[in-house]
Amino acid sequence: MTEILSNLKPNARFWVVIKFAILISIIESISQASIKGKKVIYGFIGYGIIVLILSNAYNYEGLGHMNLVWSCVSIITCYIIGCIGFKEPFNNYTIGAIFCALMAIYLAHRSDEV
């Protein structure tokens, strides 16, 4: 089954979307850390770069699916940066949240294959 967006099958498109989401999420996490660290200009620059990457990502996936994957990957990267860089708490609820984010990505991918 092919999609109108990129003529790629769902499995091939999934890995492209994951790469875009990881790149966007890393830049977003750095931007948020910059803003939290009072270096707001770096945050603005980072979010400007995200807009450019996101506009390319929409060639491979629709708005809803791309946003879901980006949000879930962003949750995971922000938790990691928060725990390591800002000594925020890491407990069973954090692990549960990360697990739920991974499950959301998996379920979204499975729904794309139907």
C-alpha positions in Angstrom: 0.0 0.0 0.0 1.4 3.4 -1.0 0.5 6.8 0.3 -0.1 9.9 -1.8 2.4 11.9 0.3 5.7 10.3 -0.8 5.0 7.1 -2.7 6.8 5.1 0.0 5.3 2.1 1.7 4.4 2.6 5.4 7.5 0.8 6.7 9.9 2.9 4.7 8.1 6.1 5.4 8.0 5.3 9.2 11.8 5.3 9.5 12.1 8.6 7.6 9.5 10.1 9.9 11.3 8.7 13.0 14.6 10.3 11.8 12.9 13.7 11.3 11.2 13.4 14.7 14.4 12.6 16.4 16.2 15.5 14.8 13.4 17.9 15.6 13.2 16.6 19.1 16.9 17.0 19.8 16.9 20.5 18.5 13.7 21.3 20.5 15.2 19.9 23.7 18.3 22.0 23.2 16.2 25.0 22.5 14.1 24.4 25.7 17.3 23.9 27.8 18.6 27.1 26.3 15.5 29.0 27.3 15.5 27.5 30.8 19.2 28.5 31.1 18.2 32.1 30.1 19.8 31.9 26.7 16.6 32.8 24.9 18.1 33.7 21.5 19.4 30.2 21.1 15.9 28.9 21.8 14.4 31.2 19.0 17.1 30.0 16.6 16.4 26.4 17.4 12.7 26.7 16.9 13.3 28.5 13.5 15.4 25.5 12.4 12.5 23.2 13.5 10.1 25.0 11.2 12.4 24.3 8.2 12.9 20.6 9.1 9.1 20.2 9.8 8.2 21.6 6.4 10.3 18.9 4.8 8.9 16.2 7.1 5.4 16.9 5.8 6.4 15.6 2.4 6.5 12.1 4.0 3.7 12.2 6.5 0.6 14.1 7.4 0.2 16.6 10.1 -1.4 14.3 12.7 0.9 11.4 12.5 4.0 13.6 12.3 3.0 15.6 15.3 2.2 12.5 17.3 5.6 11.0 16.6 7.4 14.3 17.2 5.6 14.8 20.5 6.3 11.3 21.7 10.0 11.5 20.8 10.2 14.9 22.3 8.7 13.6 25.6 11.5 11.0 25.8 14.3 13.4 24.9 13.1 16.1 27.3 12.8 13.6 30.2 16.4 12.4 29.5 17.8 15.9 29.3 15.8 17.0 32.4 17.0 14.1 34.4 20.6 14.3 33.4 21.1 18.0 32.8 18.8 19.5 35.4 18.6 16.8 38.0 14.9 16.5 37.7 13.3 13.4 39.3 13.3 10.0 37.5 11.0 7.4 38.9 8.5 4.7 37.9 6.1 7.3 36.6 8.7 8.6 34.3 9.4 5.1 33.0 5.7 4.7 32.5 5.4 7.9 30.6 8.3 6.9 28.3 6.7 3.5 27.8 3.4 5.1 26.9 5.2 7.4 24.4 6.9 4.5 22.7 3.5 2.6 22.6 1.9 5.6 21.0 4.5 5.6 18.2 4.1 1.9 17.7 0.3 2.1 17.6 0.4 5.0 15.2 2.7 3.1 12.9 0.5 0.0 13.0 -2.6 2.1 12.2 -0.7 3.4 9.1 -0.2 -0.2 7.8 -3.9 -1.1 7.8 
